[in-house]
Amino acid sequence: MTEFKVNPIGVIHSDDSGSTIELYPEYRAALQALDGFSHINVIWWFDGCDNEMARSVLTVDQPYKKSPETMGIFATRSPARPNPIALTAVETIQIDYENGIIRIAYIDANDGTPVLDLKPYTPSLDRVESPGVPDWCSHWPKNVEESGDFDWENEFNF
């Protein structure tokens, strides 16, 4: 089996005052020319779920109220997976290039979560005009902006 080496480039900070991504000093130069992109894709590590048990999960029992009774882990956004890698598109509010701080609107990661990479969100590569989804989740919001007002608590079985 091929081994891969992945190093965090920074860390997510999240508290009542908001969310930021802090890049480590050696990666701050990589922020150049990121201004102008309203959103970025953040690739981060589900560090709280990085254990043998979570990495061995391949199926789960109905995680969503209207989903099939059993789902493969690749059909979910669960942190339990063979490689605990996460991807979130976030809105950038401000970039402090000198200190390597990106203030973001929101991210579904915990405070202290390691960041693996950042990529600019570009509609020509990241946006799908008419994505298809299964019937059981077709009533979910059509975009991130609508998700903030959606009653997610009524969707999950956990």
C-alpha positions as CSV (number, residue, x, y, z in Angstrom):
1,M,0.0,0.0,0.0
2,T,1.3,3.5,-0.9
3,E,1.7,5.8,2.1
4,F,1.0,9.5,1.8
5,K,2.4,12.3,3.9
6,V,0.0,15.2,4.6
7,N,1.0,18.2,6.6
8,P,-1.4,20.8,8.0
9,I,-0.9,24.3,6.6
10,G,-2.9,26.0,9.4
11,V,-5.7,25.7,11.8
12,I,-9.3,26.7,12.1
13,H,-10.4,29.0,14.9
14,S,-14.1,29.1,15.7
15,D,-15.9,30.7,18.7
16,D,-18.7,33.1,19.4
17,S,-16.9,35.9,17.6
18,G,-16.8,34.0,14.4
19,S,-14.5,31.7,12.3
20,T,-11.0,32.2,10.9
21,I,-8.4,30.2,9.2
22,E,-4.9,30.8,10.5
23,L,-2.1,29.8,8.2
24,Y,1.3,28.8,9.6
25,P,4.0,31.3,8.8
26,E,5.8,29.1,6.3
27,Y,2.6,29.0,4.1
28,R,1.5,32.6,4.3
29,A,3.1,33.5,0.9
30,A,0.7,31.1,-0.7
31,L,-2.2,33.5,0.0
32,Q,-0.9,36.0,-2.6
33,A,-3.6,36.9,-5.2
34,L,-6.4,35.2,-3.3
35,D,-8.2,38.5,-2.9
36,G,-11.1,38.9,-5.2
37,F,-12.4,35.3,-4.7
38,S,-15.6,35.5,-2.7
39,H,-15.3,31.9,-1.6
40,I,-12.6,29.3,-1.1
41,N,-12.7,25.5,-0.7
42,V,-11.2,24.4,2.6
43,I,-9.8,20.9,2.8
44,W,-9.5,19.9,6.5
45,W,-8.9,16.9,8.7
46,F,-11.7,15.4,10.9
47,D,-9.1,15.1,13.6
48,G,-11.7,14.2,16.3
49,C,-12.6,11.1,14.3
50,D,-9.2,9.9,13.4
51,N,-9.1,6.5,15.0
52,E,-9.2,2.9,13.7
53,M,-12.9,2.4,14.6
54,A,-14.0,5.5,12.7
55,R,-11.7,4.6,9.8
56,S,-13.3,1.2,9.5
57,V,-16.9,2.4,9.1
58,L,-18.1,1.6,5.6
59,T,-21.9,1.7,6.1
60,V,-24.2,3.5,8.5
61,D,-27.8,3.0,9.6
62,Q,-30.1,5.7,8.3
63,P,-28.2,8.9,9.3
64,Y,-30.9,11.1,7.7
65,K,-34.6,10.8,8.6
66,K,-35.7,10.3,4.9
67,S,-32.6,8.4,3.7
68,P,-32.4,4.7,2.9
69,E,-32.1,2.4,5.9
70,T,-28.4,1.7,5.2
71,M,-26.0,4.0,3.4
72,G,-22.5,3.6,2.3
73,I,-20.2,6.1,4.0
74,F,-19.3,7.7,0.6
75,A,-23.0,8.7,0.3
76,T,-22.8,10.7,3.5
77,R,-20.9,13.7,4.9
78,S,-20.0,11.7,8.0
79,P,-16.7,12.3,9.7
80,A,-16.3,8.5,10.1
81,R,-14.6,7.4,6.9
82,P,-11.5,5.5,5.7
83,N,-9.6,8.9,5.5
84,P,-11.1,11.6,7.7
85,I,-10.8,14.4,5.0
86,A,-13.4,17.1,4.8
87,L,-14.2,19.7,2.2
88,T,-16.2,22.9,2.8
89,A,-16.8,25.9,0.5
90,V,-16.7,29.0,2.7
91,E,-17.2,32.7,2.1
92,T,-14.1,34.8,2.6
93,I,-14.8,38.0,4.5
94,Q,-11.3,39.4,4.9
95,I,-7.7,38.3,4.3
96,D,-4.9,39.5,6.5
97,Y,-1.9,38.6,4.4
98,E,0.7,39.7,6.9
99,N,-0.6,37.5,9.7
100,G,-2.0,34.7,7.5
101,I,-5.6,35.1,8.8
102,I,-8.6,34.5,6.7
103,R,-11.9,35.6,8.3
104,I,-14.7,33.4,7.0
105,A,-18.5,33.5,7.3
106,Y,-18.9,29.9,8.7
107,I,-17.3,26.5,8.6
108,D,-18.6,23.1,9.8
109,A,-15.4,22.3,11.7
110,N,-14.4,22.5,15.3
111,D,-12.0,25.0,16.8
112,G,-8.5,23.8,16.5
113,T,-9.2,21.7,13.4
114,P,-6.2,21.2,11.1
115,V,-6.4,22.7,7.6
116,L,-4.7,20.7,4.8
117,D,-5.2,22.9,1.8
118,L,-7.1,25.9,0.3
119,K,-8.3,26.3,-3.2
120,P,-10.2,29.2,-4.8
121,Y,-13.8,28.5,-5.5
122,T,-14.2,29.1,-9.3
123,P,-17.7,28.5,-10.8
124,S,-16.2,27.2,-14.0
125,L,-14.7,24.2,-12.1
126,D,-16.7,24.0,-8.9
127,R,-20.3,24.9,-9.7
128,V,-22.7,22.4,-11.1
129,E,-25.7,24.2,-12.7
130,S,-28.3,21.4,-12.2
131,P,-27.0,18.8,-9.8
132,G,-29.0,15.6,-9.3
133,V,-29.7,14.3,-5.8
134,P,-31.8,11.4,-4.5
135,D,-35.5,12.1,-3.7
136,W,-34.9,11.7,0.1
137,C,-32.8,14.9,0.2
138,S,-34.3,16.8,-2.8
139,H,-36.0,19.2,-0.3
140,W,-32.7,20.4,1.1
141,P,-31.5,23.9,0.3
142,K,-30.2,24.5,-3.2
143,N,-27.2,26.5,-2.0
144,V,-25.1,27.5,1.0
145,E,-26.8,30.8,1.4
146,E,-30.2,29.1,2.0
147,S,-28.7,26.5,4.3
148,G,-28.3,28.9,7.2
149,D,-32.1,29.3,7.5
150,F,-32.9,25.6,7.0
151,D,-34.1,23.4,9.9
152,W,-31.2,20.9,9.8
153,E,-32.1,19.5,13.2
154,N,-35.2,18.0,11.7
155,E,-33.1,16.1,9.1
156,F,-30.7,14.0,11.1
157,N,-31.1,10.9,13.2
158,F,-28.0,11.7,15.4
